[in-house]
Each structure stands twice: as structure tokens, then as C-alpha cells.
Amino acid sequence: MKITIIGTGYVGLVTGACFAHMGNQVRCVDIDQEKIDILNRGELPIYEPGLKEIVDSNLAEGRLSFTTDTAEAVRASEFIFIAVGTPMVENGSADVQHVLDVARIIGGAIDDYRIIITKSTVPVGTAKKVRITIDEALRARGFKTHFDVVANPEFLKEGKAVADFLNPDRIVIGTESQHARERLQALYDPFCRTDESRILIMDIPSAELTKYAANAMLATRISFMNEIAAVCEATGADVNQVRIGIGSDDRIGRRFLFPGVGYGGSCFPKDVRALIQTGEELGIRLNILISVDQVNNAQKLRMVIKIKDFYGNSNLAGKTFAVWGLSFKPGTDDVRETPAAVIIDGLLQAGAKIQAYDPIAADSFQQAYSLPIEYSDDMYQCLENADALLLVTEWHHFRRPDFARVKAALSSPVIFDGRNQYEPSYVRERGFTYLSVGRQPVLAEPHSSLIG
Ligand SMILES: NC(=O)c1ccc[n+]([C@@H]2O[C@H](COP(=O)([O-])OP(=O)(O)OC[C@H]3O[C@@H](n4cnc5c(N)ncnc54)[C@H](O)[C@@H]3O)[C@@H](O)[C@H]2O)c1
């Protein structure tokens, strides 16, 4: 099958590479010439586990190509996926301008039947706008051709994007066209050979809303657990035990109940706010999601408040903190809306110095945020002479560190763990003062006087 993917970012590149991996002929398009040049040189503009291997092999076998020529790529394929960004605008809504720009080019280029698929996360009603935009462009050319528009939101997770795409838990296809439905089913069949019921056919608005509702539900679980963690800290309960206690109920389930430093990334914050805005436009106040967003914004600053409380001073001048982890989650170089940026900024504003280490995301963090930080290439070197270690992103590398080395490098054995990676008694036995999320602090001897 011939496929064109417009927008070669985290979603577009993974989608294109995975379709090529199944034997399809795929063209990936982007307006960013530099990105296309990088890809054509055989390099990747992003980090995603397993992606390099399938891009390399499919490039070598001629099934995958990269171009900036949207019109040519649109004419060459039966399936046209729109996977461009839908960033948040000031009022919180999703900006579908890039999607509609692409629709205009499609309408100006197609010369025969095409299936146009919105893969970007777009508000309800966007597929309809895409249809109208293509129709207008066709009319302006005085050209008539039939086309279908399908909503097919993407559910992959950064850090596991390739595995998710190759083995999806569901594929949502919103369409009113039987032909488009059959063609999309045929396209996705190889990904669902063990269970074709994972292909969910629905109407277009339901497909569009499913994506927002899914992210909003996941964000809600995180903010909920962050609030429960605050109650645990104040009452002496242990959030880890509460988490297991509630997760054992199969109506609740164990996944996605971890408290932390707040959610970030390019999806949850933006999609929650976009859904709130959709509600606003419809006269529906989405109270739960408004709170979810507020709780999350506050949670990102909670570690800063905890640190100030610990030292009994909101002025942290003279203190140096070593930050482990800058990406918004492990497994990715994506730093969009990463809690690390909020935490580091808060500490810098309080006068502290920051030394930071991330196994993958240091460069992208440095480019995205011009914060005066000392970056380190080594997780232990990053700790040298710091007053405390702050664990912000739970990369696997940080799960079982050499605590003797950690202790030797720090000027004071204090760990603020935003991801509950360690067992409090274990780190205490190794001489650390340890503050985590939703659990009681454990204090090494010299610090026991510092907390009231
Ligand atoms: N990143 C994720 O984990 C994820 C998961 C599911 C859904 N989504 C959604 O998928 C969409 C894309 O997200 P992303 O993270 O891949 O974004 P991204 O910013 O990584 O990539 C978007 C790409 O689109 C390109 N682009 C913009 N306008 C274009 C145009 N007119 N023609 C061609 N290319 C154009 C940009 O140059 C960029 O390379 C968003 O709507 C996002 O919400 C993202």
C-alpha cells in the first residue's frame, strides 16, 4: 500500500517507519528542511528506542523516503496521514492551523480519490473542517474528485512508541465511509493479527473525542494520586501502600497510580487544557479537568516547596542541587512541559545553583530552556559537592545507583526523590536523609534537627 505521512515528528516518524516495516511504501513529509536532511543522512532528529533500527532497514530496502514536497507525496499515495503538531494557543485550545494548512495543500494537489486521515490529536469537528478546507481548495482549482476523511487518533507512548505502534492495544477509526473503513482495516490488519477486535470502528466525533478523553482520564489518575500523596504526607500514611491497596480493586487497577512531580510532555497538559476549552466553547464547565490541571501545576512546584521547608529558608543562595533527569519521562528526549524545567527554574529563582544529568535529554533541554545550569555527562560527576540529589525523571539508570558513590560525591547525603524510586529504610541504612512523595521523610542523624 502507498502511504504518505505529513509531519515527521514523534508520531509521524514512528507511524511512517512502522507502516514501512510491514512492507508498505511510505513517504514521510515535513516542512522542516533540516529535519528532512538529517533523516536523509540516515540520522534521527529524535530519540525513541528501537526507531533507528527500523528506519535504517526500511530506508536501505527502499520502502521509506523523506521529502519536503507535500504535493508530490500527496499525489503518490492512496493514504494521506496528517500527523503535524497541534500546539496549545494562549486560551488553552488546540491550534489546528497546521492541520488545515496541510488540508489546503492536499486539496490543491490531489488528482484522484484519496483517503485523508487525521492522526494528530484534534478537537471534535476538525475532520469536518479538513473536509471543508479540501473541498474549498478543489473548488478553487475547478477540479472535482471524491475523497474520504477519517479520524484515526494515535495512542502511542513516547519511550515505547515503536512497540506501541507495532502492537497497539487499540486502533480507533472514525469514519462514515465503508470503503475507507475497509481500506484502513486492511492497512492495520498486520498490526492486529492476534486480535482483530482491537480495531474499533466508530463515528468521527467519537473517535476525535476518544483521544482527549483517554488522556484526560490518565491525567486525572495522576493528579488524584498526587493529592492522595499530600494527604499521606500530612497524616503519616504511606502512598505506596495506599496505591497497592486501591489498585487491587480490579475496577481501579494498578496502573497509572504513581504519584510524582506532576505530568508533563507534549500531550497530557495540552490535551487536558484543550478539552477544558472545548467544554468552555460548548458552555460545559469541566470542573474535574480544571482541577486536574491546577493540581498538576501545583505539583510541579511541590518539590521546590519541600526543599525550602527542609532548609527552613526560601532563600537557597549558597546551595547547589544535583538534578537527575530532565526529560518529562524516561525513554525520551522530549522535554516539552517537563516538570524538571519548573523545578529547576524555581530553585534558580531562590538563588540555588543547579548541576544536571540526563542520559538522553540534556541537549534538547539546553536548547528548549535557556537556564543557567551546569550540565554533566556522568550521573555521579553531576553530584560532586552538591548539597542534595533531586531525582526528577525515573530513568532506569537511577533505580539502583551505587549509593556509596552517591554519598561520597555529595557534600551532604540528602536525596529528594520525586519518583519514589527507593525504599526509605534502605537509603536510610546507607546514611541518607531521604524525602520522597507521599511517604514520611527518613532522616540521617545530622539532619534530624532540620525537620520539625
Ligand atoms: N508525541 C506523542 O507522544 C503523541 C502521541 C499521540 C498523539 N500525538 C499528537 O500527534 C500530533 C503530532 O505530535 P508530535 O509529538 O509528533 O509533534 P512534533 O512536533 O514532534 O512533530 C510535528 C511535525 O510536524 C511538522 N509540520 C508542521 N506543520 C507542517 C506542515 N504544514 N507540513 C508538513 N509538516 C509540518 C513539524 O515540522 C514537526 O516536525 C499532535 O497533535 C500530538 O498531540 C502525540
PDBQT file of the ligand as one rigid body, heavy atoms in Angstrom, charges set to zero:
ROOT
HETATM    1  N1  LIG A 501       4.135  12.857  20.916  1.00  0.00    +0.000 N 
HETATM    2  C1  LIG A 501       3.253  11.968  21.354  1.00  0.00    +0.000 C 
HETATM    3  O1  LIG A 501       3.515  11.154  22.239  1.00  0.00    +0.000 OA
HETATM    4  C2  LIG A 501       1.880  11.941  20.753  1.00  0.00    +0.000 A 
HETATM    5  C3  LIG A 501       1.064  10.817  20.974  1.00  0.00    +0.000 A 
HETATM    6  C4  LIG A 501      -0.192  10.796  20.405  1.00  0.00    +0.000 A 
HETATM    7  C5  LIG A 501      -0.641  11.865  19.658  1.00  0.00    +0.000 A 
HETATM    8  N2  LIG A 501       0.166  12.954  19.486  1.00  0.00    +0.000 N 
HETATM    9  C6  LIG A 501      -0.334  14.043  18.650  1.00  0.00    +0.000 C 
HETATM   10  O2  LIG A 501       0.246  13.905  17.362  1.00  0.00    +0.000 OA
HETATM   11  C7  LIG A 501       0.497  15.190  16.795  1.00  0.00    +0.000 C 
HETATM   12  C8  LIG A 501       1.968  15.322  16.456  1.00  0.00    +0.000 C 
HETATM   13  O3  LIG A 501       2.707  15.245  17.652  1.00  0.00    +0.000 OA
HETATM   14  P1  LIG A 501       4.286  15.090  17.652  1.00  0.00    +0.000 P 
HETATM   15  O4  LIG A 501       4.698  14.898  19.059  1.00  0.00    +0.000 OA
HETATM   16  O5  LIG A 501       4.691  14.104  16.608  1.00  0.00    +0.000 OA
HETATM   17  O6  LIG A 501       4.709  16.559  17.168  1.00  0.00    +0.000 OA
HETATM   18  P2  LIG A 501       6.131  17.053  16.662  1.00  0.00    +0.000 P 
HETATM   19  O7  LIG A 501       6.199  18.486  16.991  1.00  0.00    +0.000 OA
HETATM   20  O8  LIG A 501       7.189  16.120  17.123  1.00  0.00    +0.000 OA
HETATM   21  O9  LIG A 501       6.038  16.873  15.068  1.00  0.00    +0.000 OA
HETATM   22  C9  LIG A 501       5.195  17.608  14.249  1.00  0.00    +0.000 C 
HETATM   23  C10 LIG A 501       5.901  17.794  12.924  1.00  0.00    +0.000 C 
HETATM   24  O10 LIG A 501       5.004  18.398  12.000  1.00  0.00    +0.000 OA
HETATM   25  C11 LIG A 501       5.752  19.236  11.155  1.00  0.00    +0.000 C 
HETATM   26  N3  LIG A 501       4.862  20.166  10.460  1.00  0.00    +0.000 N 
HETATM   27  C12 LIG A 501       4.187  21.229  10.975  1.00  0.00    +0.000 A 
HETATM   28  N4  LIG A 501       3.475  21.820  10.014  1.00  0.00    +0.000 NA
HETATM   29  C13 LIG A 501       3.677  21.109   8.868  1.00  0.00    +0.000 A 
HETATM   30  C14 LIG A 501       3.213  21.223   7.541  1.00  0.00    +0.000 A 
HETATM   31  N5  LIG A 501       2.365  22.195   7.197  1.00  0.00    +0.000 N 
HETATM   32  N6  LIG A 501       3.629  20.329   6.629  1.00  0.00    +0.000 NA
HETATM   33  C15 LIG A 501       4.492  19.332   6.977  1.00  0.00    +0.000 A 
HETATM   34  N7  LIG A 501       4.980  19.193   8.236  1.00  0.00    +0.000 NA
HETATM   35  C16 LIG A 501       4.569  20.060   9.164  1.00  0.00    +0.000 A 
HETATM   36  C17 LIG A 501       6.736  19.897  12.105  1.00  0.00    +0.000 C 
HETATM   37  O11 LIG A 501       7.841  20.461  11.420  1.00  0.00    +0.000 OA
HETATM   38  C18 LIG A 501       7.117  18.709  13.003  1.00  0.00    +0.000 C 
HETATM   39  O12 LIG A 501       8.254  18.031  12.501  1.00  0.00    +0.000 OA
HETATM   40  C19 LIG A 501      -0.010  16.201  17.827  1.00  0.00    +0.000 C 
HETATM   41  O13 LIG A 501      -1.332  16.525  17.524  1.00  0.00    +0.000 OA
HETATM   42  C20 LIG A 501       0.064  15.427  19.122  1.00  0.00    +0.000 C 
HETATM   43  O14 LIG A 501      -0.832  15.926  20.083  1.00  0.00    +0.000 OA
HETATM   44  C21 LIG A 501       1.412  12.997  20.001  1.00  0.00    +0.000 A 
ENDROOT
TORSDOF 0
